Amino acid sequence: MCAAHAQPNKKPRDPMVHQKIDHIKMGVDALISKLQKQTSFTPTRDEVEKFAVQINDVIMKNRDKVRAFESYLKAAIIDLTEVPEMHPQMQRISFLTALQDASQKLQLFLNSC
């Protein structure tokens, strides 16, 4: 249940923003799942960073609607774009960790309506 429903003085979440972020999170989670199931798979940096671009797009188009919890979205962008270059096997783990951290931040945003 959304906190906005429990406290009538708070403005309810914007369903379109919530839906867009949820869709991005599902993409992040799908990539996490693929990494966990296919041990030989390593995504490209572009595959990981495309989620950051999508999150940034949501922020830029809906700044007034996400302002209160924008920090979660910005933290997710940082998680997805600041993955260091590493040895191929370590790069895979680094991407997985970044994706998991970003997924957690996106979930915090979705829970904080």
BELDAUR-V175698 format. One record per helix or strand of 3 or more residues. SS is the DSSP state (hx for helix, st for strand). FROM is the first residue (numbers start at 1). TO is the last residue. If there is no record, write none. Layout:
((SS;FROM;TO) (SS;FROM;TO))
This chain:
((hx;3;6) (hx;15;37) (hx;45;61) (hx;63;81) (hx;88;111))
